[in-house]
């Protein structure tokens, strides 16, 4: 399958506080207009966690001790560190119905478009699980077995209209060691035995051997989903 055409990809130059809430607002707008939306954005330093984390005994203490905002999302998966150099791609479009269909095809199409963008930077990425990475899943994009991108998908009815949200979190030029330490610190504060490995993660900057690759990476990613690149503060 092919993903829908997006008129533009909005690149948010300034970090978005409450990015999970922003995605909800974009979905509400899509439900009203019926037009697909695409956004590339960063969040301030913090974490996004699935709702099940809030049921753990150490939740409140871990949240109080965490650096930056801790956002709770309604979907499953694991925790994801946020901050400079960690870019989120949010794609939203009207769904054919309220029940999820062809979810695997959506993941494969998303991974294919992102892999094509990375190929423009000389990076070969493939869809696969990566043991030891945070928020591991079948549809990560990895380079030589190290995670570069995590993906997620949600189907929701908003204002009576069924919608799809396809999400990717991309390690552009964030430090894998810092991200992994951030995730491990939160797991430890929760009292969890789960730990992640820094060598299970990589970044676009590392794979392209170019510390200044961020702008080219964003342009390549946006160009795979729309012909028009719309910066927005």
N, C-alpha and C positions, 0 to 999 in steps of 0.2 A: 504494500500500500504506500501511498504518498501522503505526507502531512499536508494540511490545508495551506493555501497561499496566504501569507501575511502581508498587509499593505506596507508595514514598516516594522522595524525592531527598535524599540525605544531603549536607548542606552542611558541609564541613570548615572551620571558622573559622580554625584554625591551619595555616600552610603545611606541606605534607607533603614531607619529604625523601624522595628515592627514589620519586617518584610513579610511574615506570614499573614499579617492583617492586610498588607498591601495586595497580596495575591487575592485575598477575599474580595477586596474592593475592585480589582480588575475583573474578577469573575462576575461581580454584580453589574459592571458596565457592559461586559460582553452579553450578559443575559438581556440587558435593555436594548442594546444596539443590534445584536445578532452578528457583530463583526469580530473576527478572530483578533487576538491581541498577542504580542510578543514583547518580552522585556528582558533586558540584561541588567543585573543589578548586584551590588555588594551590600552587605550589612555591617554594622559596627561589630567590634570584637564581641563574641558571645557564642552561644550554642543554640541549635534547634534540636528539640528532642520529641520523640513520639509520646502520645498521651499516657501510655502504660508506665512511663518513668515516674509520673506523678503519684503512682500507687505504691511505690517502693518506700520502705521505712526511712531511708536516708534522704528522701527527696527534699524536704524543706531545708535541712542543713546544707546539702550540696548546692541548692539554689542560692542560699544566702552567701555561701563562700565563693561562688563562681565570679570570675571577672567578666563584666559586661552583662548584656541582657540574655536571659534564657527564655527562648520562645518555645511554646508547645504547639505542635501541629496535630491534626486529627488523624493523619495516616499512620501506618505502621513503620517498620524499618528500625533504624538505630539513630544514635545521636550524630550530629554533623556540626563541627566547629565552623564558625563564621569569622570574618574579619577581612582586612586588606588583602587583595590578591586572590580571594576566594570568590569567584563570580557565579551567580545564579542565573539560569535561563528559565523563564516561565513562559510556556506556550499555552494559550487558552482558546478554545473554539467550541461552537455549538456541536453537540453530539447527536447522532441519529436517534437515540433513545435513552431512557433512563438507566437501562441495564448495560454494564460494560460489555463491549464486544471487541474482538480482535485486539485485546490488550497487548499480546505478544507482538503483533504486527506494528502497533504504535511504538513500542520500545525499540524494535529493530529499525524502524524508519528514523526515529530520533538518533539512535546510535550511528546509523549510516550517514546522516547529514553531518553530525559532529565529526565523525572520522574523516569525511571528505574535507571539512574545514581544516582539520589538523594536518591532512596530507599537503595542503598548500604551504604549510610551515615546515615540511619535511619530516613530519611525525607520523608513524604508522601505529594506529590504535585499533584494538579489537575488543569486541564485547565478551566479557567473561567475569566470573566471580574471582575475588582476590582475598584469599584467606589471610587474616591478620589486619585487614583494613577496617576502618570504622564504617558503619552502615553498609556492610558488604551486601551484594546482590548479584543475580545472574546477569544483569544488564549494566554492570560497570563498563566503562571503557578503560582499557589498560594498555600499557606499553611495556613489553618484555616482562609481563607478570606483575607490574606495579600499577596501582590504581591512579587514573588521571581524572576520571569523571564518575560521579554517581548519578543514578536516574531514579525517578519516582513518577507515579501516575495516579490520578484520582478522577473519578467520575461522580459528579454531583448535580443535583437539581437546584437551581438558584432562580428565585422568582418564577417558578413554574417551568423554566427552560433547562433541559439537560445539557451539561457542559463537560468537556474534558480539560483537565489540567495535566500537562506533561512538563516535568521539571527536571533540570539537570544542574548539578553543582560541579563546577569546573575549577580545578587547582591551576590557576594561571601563573601567578608568580609568588604565591604564598610559600612559606617554608614548611615542607612536610614534617620536619622534626618538631617545629612549634605547634602545628596543628595536632599532631599525635600526642604531644605532651598535654595539650589543652584537653583533649578527649580523655586521656588516661587520668588526669587530675580529677575530672568530674566523676568518672566511674569510681575512683577510689573514695571520693567524698560520699558517694552513694552507698558505699559499703559493698560494691559489686566486685567480683573476681575477674571481670572482663578487662582485658588489656589489649591494646593495639600496637602494631609494629611500625616504626617510622620507615623501615625499608620496604614496606608494602605500599608506599605512596610515592608519587612523583609529581612533577608540575610541567606545564608547558614550557616555562623558562628553562628548566633543567634539560628537557628533551630536545629543545631547539638550540641549546647552548647559547642562549641570548637573554641576558637579564632585562633587555629593553623590548621584549617581544610582546608585551601586554596589548599595546594598541593594535598591532597587526593581528593578534589573535582575536580580539573583539571584532575587528572588521571582517575577518574570515568567517567567524561564527555567524555574525549578523547577515552576511552575504549569502549564506546557505538557506536562510529562511525568508528573506525579503530582498527586493531590489533597492529599497530606500532605507538608509540608515539615519535615524532621527535621534540626535543627542538631546538629552534633557537633564537639567540640573536636579 
